[in-house]
Amino acid sequence: PKPLLRAYCIKEVFHTQASGARFEVVMSAEQQAAFETALVDDFESIAKKLSQVDVRKAECRNPKDTEQILGELEREVGLTECNKAVFG
Protein backbone atom coordinates (compact mmCIF):
# COMPACT_ATOMS: atom_id res chain seq x y z
CA PRO A 1 0.00 0.00 0.00
CA LYS A 2 1.51 3.28 -1.14
CA PRO A 3 0.50 5.35 1.90
CA LEU A 4 2.56 2.98 4.03
CA LEU A 5 5.65 4.07 2.11
CA ARG A 6 5.17 7.67 3.25
CA ALA A 7 6.77 8.68 6.52
CA TYR A 8 3.98 11.15 7.39
CA CYS A 9 1.37 8.41 6.97
CA ILE A 10 3.35 5.95 9.07
CA LYS A 11 3.68 8.57 11.80
CA GLU A 12 -0.08 9.23 11.78
CA VAL A 13 -0.91 5.52 11.89
CA PHE A 14 1.52 4.98 14.75
CA HIS A 15 0.17 7.84 16.85
CA THR A 16 -3.42 6.75 16.16
CA GLN A 17 -2.62 3.21 17.29
CA ALA A 18 -0.63 4.41 20.32
CA SER A 19 -3.46 6.67 21.47
CA GLY A 20 -6.09 3.95 21.11
CA ALA A 21 -8.11 6.12 18.73
CA ARG A 22 -10.24 4.62 16.02
CA PHE A 23 -8.42 4.22 12.69
CA GLU A 24 -10.39 4.33 9.47
CA VAL A 25 -9.24 3.86 5.90
CA VAL A 26 -11.02 5.70 3.11
CA MET A 27 -11.24 4.14 -0.34
CA SER A 28 -13.53 4.19 -3.33
CA ALA A 29 -16.35 1.66 -3.61
CA GLU A 30 -14.38 -0.13 -6.32
CA GLN A 31 -11.27 -0.32 -4.14
CA GLN A 32 -13.32 -1.55 -1.20
CA ALA A 33 -14.93 -4.29 -3.29
CA ALA A 34 -11.52 -5.44 -4.56
CA PHE A 35 -10.08 -5.37 -1.04
CA GLU A 36 -12.98 -7.38 0.38
CA THR A 37 -12.61 -9.94 -2.40
CA ALA A 38 -8.88 -10.21 -1.73
CA LEU A 39 -9.53 -10.69 2.00
CA VAL A 40 -11.69 -13.70 1.23
CA ASP A 41 -10.00 -15.13 -1.85
CA ASP A 42 -6.35 -14.19 -1.44
CA PHE A 43 -5.60 -13.10 2.11
CA GLU A 44 -2.02 -14.36 1.76
CA SER A 45 -1.23 -11.65 -0.82
CA ILE A 46 -2.42 -8.93 1.58
CA ALA A 47 -0.43 -10.37 4.46
CA LYS A 48 2.65 -10.65 2.24
CA LYS A 49 2.42 -7.02 1.11
CA LEU A 50 1.96 -5.77 4.66
CA SER A 51 4.84 -7.88 5.93
CA GLN A 52 7.13 -6.21 3.39
CA VAL A 53 6.42 -2.72 4.70
CA ASP A 54 9.22 -1.34 6.88
CA VAL A 55 9.15 2.01 8.62
CA ARG A 56 12.87 2.39 7.84
CA LYS A 57 12.05 2.55 4.12
CA ALA A 58 9.38 5.25 4.47
CA GLU A 59 10.16 8.55 2.78
CA CYS A 60 8.96 12.10 2.31
CA ARG A 61 9.50 14.36 -0.68
CA ASN A 62 11.84 16.39 1.46
CA PRO A 63 14.68 14.23 2.82
CA LYS A 64 14.93 16.47 5.90
CA ASP A 65 11.30 15.62 6.75
CA THR A 66 12.09 11.92 6.39
CA GLU A 67 15.06 12.28 8.73
CA GLN A 68 13.00 14.25 11.26
CA ILE A 69 10.04 11.85 11.30
CA LEU A 70 12.09 8.66 11.44
CA GLY A 71 14.30 10.22 14.12
CA GLU A 72 11.24 11.14 16.15
CA LEU A 73 9.80 7.63 15.89
CA GLU A 74 13.18 6.10 16.77
CA ARG A 75 13.46 8.28 19.88
CA GLU A 76 9.85 7.76 20.97
CA VAL A 77 9.51 4.02 20.54
CA GLY A 78 12.19 2.61 18.23
CA LEU A 79 11.62 1.72 14.60
CA THR A 80 11.23 -2.00 15.24
CA GLU A 81 8.53 -1.36 17.84
CA CYS A 82 6.92 1.18 15.50
CA ASN A 83 6.71 -1.51 12.82
CA LYS A 84 5.06 -3.84 15.32
CA ALA A 85 2.56 -1.18 16.42
CA VAL A 86 1.63 -0.17 12.88
CA PHE A 87 1.60 -3.59 11.21
CA GLY A 88 1.60 -6.10 14.01
Summary of the structure (lengths in Angstrom):
residues: 88
radius of gyration: 14.0
end to end distance: 15.4
largest distance: 41.0
contacts: 209
relative contact order: 0.20
helix: 74%
strand: 2%
